[in-house]
């Protein structure tokens, strides 16, 4: 019973997040080029990405403990992706050339 309730709550939350994000994505897709050009360089936060990876690892452990092996695998893959993105950001920062005139 507990597994069913946990799965139902997870599905409802995931569906709500997807529905809540859809209108915002549609609205920003039309002017994405102009916003990207006007906002300057794109930056990322490796510390935040590592925090998200740790949270995904925690969720994977909970899912594995409760018997949801597919969800555990999904969260583990997500954590690995967050760590890879953090490494890419760090590598980009380390290999960035200084701006002209510096």
Secondary structure as UniProt FT lines:
FT   HELIX           2..30
FT   HELIX           32..39
FT   HELIX           46..65
FT   TURN            66..67
FT   HELIX           69..95
FT   TURN            100..101
//
